Amino acid sequence: MLAKSDCVIRYWIGITTMTAGVMSLAILSGCQESVAVHEQLARGEAIYRQHCASCHGTNLEGQPNWRQRNADGRLPAPPHDATGHTWHHSDEQLFRITKLGIEAFVGGTYQSDMRGFGDVLTDADIRVVLAYIKSTWPDEIRRRHDARNESKKQ
């Protein structure tokens, strides 16, 4: 993915080399897409910091001992980075957990501090937060997560 500054530089290169108009147009359209993706990820990060970081950590690190239940029987917030298990869930599962809360997702008498955010965040907000989280994962984890998504579609 191109950084926004790379697109600005390429834009000016494109303007000054109009003789290669088709090539310039291709570069510019790629940059527009890259800038749009960059802006969406920045929006996702901002929403994450406002609504998620207080539990899941500023750096997606989760709470300490997230695999061990607290005295109240609830699990601490897990990390959303590559050390956690977020990537073990499909996009649709992650969306539903975020929108409805883990209790509604799991059902039964399961209790969790992870409430649903459907009354606070739009569906688009939830999707850009999830895109931001996924953008921080190493390529191998993203590939495994993508494969999980594909297997859920079949």
N, C-alpha and C positions, 0 to 999 in steps of 0.2 A: 504494500500500500504506500502511496506517495504521501509525504508530509505536505501540509498546506504551503509551506515555504518553497518546496520543490515545484509545486504547481505555479506559484507566482513567477519563479524564475523561468519555468518552461513557457509560461504565458508570454513573457517578454521575448524570449527566444523565438517563439512562434510569430509574434508581431514583427520582429525585425527580419525574419526570413520568409517573407510572404511568397517568394518564388516557389517554395515547397508547400503550397497552400493545403494540399490534401493531407500531407504529413502533419502540418501544424494543427489542422482541424482534429485529426485523430488524437494528437497529444492533448489538445485542449479539452476534448470530450472526455478523455481518460482522467484528466485532472478534475473536471467538474464532478465526475463520479467519485473520485477519491476524496475531494473536499466534502461532498455530501456525506460519505461514510464517516469521515473524520468528525464532522459536526454531530452526526447521530451518536457516535461513540462518546463524544464529549458530553452530550446531553444525558446519555445513559450513566456516565460516571457522576455527573452532578446530581442526578436523581438518586443514584446509589448512595452517595455521600450524605444526602439529606435524609433518606428514609431507611437505609440498610446498614450503614457503617457502624452505627451505635451498637449493634449486636454482632454483626459479621466482620467487623474490623475495617479500618480505613484502607488497609492493604489486602483485604479479602481473607485475612488470616484466621478468622473465626475466634471463638473464645477458647481459653485454655481447657484442656481435658475434655474436649467436645464429645468424646466417645463414652464418657463416664457420666452417669446420671447424677444430678444434684440431689441435695437432701429432699427436695420436693418431688423427686422422681422424674423430673424433666431433663432432657438432654440440653446442654449448652448449644449455642448457635455454632454450626459447623463452618469451616472455612469454605470459601468459594474459589480459592486458588487451586492449583493442580494437586495440592496435598490433601484436599478434601474429597468428598464423594459427589459433589454437585454434578460433575460430568457423567456420573453413572445414570442419571435420569435423562429422559428424552426432553426435547424442547417443550413439548406439550405438557409433560408432567411438571416441569419447572414453572411453566406459565400458570398452571392450575394451582400449584402450591403457593405461588406468590399472590395470585388473585384471591383464592379462597381461604388460604391458611392451611397448615399441615393437618390440623384436626379434621377439617372438612374433607381434605384429600384422602387421608387414611381411613377415617370413619371410626365407628365403634366408640370406645371409651378412651382412645388415645389422647393424651394431653401434651400440649406444647406451648411454648411462649411465642411461636411463630404464628402471628395472626395474619389474616388475609388483608391485602392492600387494595382490593377491588373498589372500596369506597373512597380511596384516596388517589390512586393512580389509574390512569386510563389504560386500556389494553396496549396502546402504542407505547406508553411510558414503560410498562412492564417489559415489553419486547426489547426496547432500547437498553434497559438495565441488563437484561439477560445477554444481549449482544455485547455490551461492555464487558461483562464478566467473562464471557467466552473469548473475547479478544485478548485477554490476559493469559490464557492458557498456552502452553507450548504446542507446537504443531502436532506432535504425536497424540497428545490428549484431545485436541480438536478433531483429529482424524478418527479416533476411537469414539468420540461423542457423535460425530457425523454418522458413523457406522451404526451406532445405537439408534439414532433417529431413523435411518433407513430400515432397520429391522423392525421397528415399531409400525412402519407404514405398510408392511407386508402382511 
